[in-house]
Amino acid sequence: MHLLGIILGMSCLAAWIYLLAAHGSFWKVWRLGSQVSPAEAIGATIAVVIPARNEAEVIGATVQSLLGQSCAESIRIFVVDDHSTDGTAEVARQVAQACGRPEAATVISGRALPAGWTGKLWAVQQGIDQALRIDPDFLLLTDADIQHGRSNVATLIAIAESGNYDLASFMVKLHCRSSAEKLLIPAFVFFFFMLYPPDWIRDMRRKVAGAAGGCMLIRPQALQNAGGMAAIRGHIIDDCALARAVKVSGGRVWLGVTPDTMSTREYVSFGEIERMISRTAFNQLRHSAALLVGSIAGLAVTYLLPLALLLSGNTLLVALGALCWLLMAIAYAPMVRFYGFSAVWALTLPAAATFYMFATVHSAVKFWSGRGGEWKGRTQDVIARQ
């Protein structure tokens, strides 16, 4: 047992040394922001597509923030009302009117969902169909809960133009005030960048491709080259699927973070965050039981073993556990600081990992029971789609 503990402890230590030193610098949050200044003059036309289903509480701030952009005169907004029952469409119209730009916002009534499409992507497709009529230079695909910083769109355009990127997206700053959010939201972003290191996404020599669906700027020609939204119509992790399609078709992809654009969607309870994670976690594992078991084992060794070693009572094992936990905290601390919390919160990553392990298992159970991908009254990840 002592020998097994040493082997597992050394494996954990090796994993954290690798993650810190050789995994695309994913944890260095200070390097993941834009390195270019916002474009001072925008000669391009930007068509913003916002799919919205029962988003009356948040869409007003989103539309207002877009009409308040430094390049607002170049922006046209297309809100696709996906059969809302809470007055989402009317709120969008009222805010555009209040901003003095009613002509800049078009509200589209969503059509019936066809077979093979997820609800969000079908709404996005309808918005794109309308947006392309104005022959835009860029499409901005954004969620209804994103409050854009004043120079956000101009910054994305500067990134795309300076690096000749076909798809540029920001992982916006997620809402993080409740106890559940403080424990789990920074960890969510940390795990996302671990799966999709931005440096590797930008590297055309690597296959890794990822994007953050809340805020994606894409060239219409690149979207067409990738097969359009129809090529990913059944995907529930649609942002990364789109990035992969763009990169496979020869396009260049950029992903980073921004402190100035944020999601206004609140996750007050642990249950709300669990539902958010379990909606897509098993899909991320390609519905594979083997990958599920492997992932749980990997998470346990990487995040929970250090605590077990600390409690072993053996001097060597305790030292190994302490060193692994220290490296874990060093890797996580920049993300915690990005969200404005004390570095002490970096010690909570094992607890967050335990929660995500549970949510992943629950995601598999929901899929196997025919309830995969549940979102706003729709079940979108079911065996019949495989």
C-alpha angles and dihedrals in degrees: 000000000000091000091048090052091053092049093049092043092052090047090053091047091050090050093054093045088052093047092050097042109029113017100096095280086273092159096055095095093174088067096049099074127090115289093196131075121246114271109265095206123030115205091171131091115232121201112198117205118197120182108204131184115172094337100139092128095058111020095079093065090046095053091044092052092051093049088050095056120128086243096040093134089066095050129096118181126212114191114191109205102210099203094297120182099193104069097265093150094050093050090053091050093046093051093049088050092049090051090054092243107100090144091058095063124064119188115206123197107227120239125226115294111257122217116274097028129103113230095246096049093047089053091048091050092054090050092049091050089058095039094055089062089075091051096234124197090219138018118215110203108196139161125249093246099055118112105199122215112239095258098033098109093042089051093051090050091050089051092049094047098042094049098029089239120171095199123028122175139174126217093223122216106271123221107272117173110103121079090251092052094048092053098041114023099066087045090052091056091043092054091045093056090045088058093041110029105199092219090058092045090057092047110092090200091067128070095218111117129173143152139181109245096208092073120017126156113197136173111240091228091054090051090052092048089053092055097262125257089308089072091064099026095129098044119111093190086057100158095061091040090055092048090050092050091049093049094045089052091056100266126137120240131201127189127180145139134263129196093199103060118062146175116247093198109116126214101195098171138041088241092060092052091045090055091049092053098040090053092073110009098096091042087057087057090052090245090287118152089199092054089047092055091044092049094049091048091048093049091048094052095042101043110016104035094071089062092048090051091051089057095045096092091222113121096220094045092047090052091050091049093049092049093049092049090048092053089046091054092047090054094046100041097082091056091048090050091047087062091049100251132131115271087242086080087068087077091065096070094102089057091049091048090053090054092050091049089056092046091051093052090047089051090057092048091051091049093049090049092052097255101104121144096015110183130156095338097319130106105209107165108062136145092252089068095057 
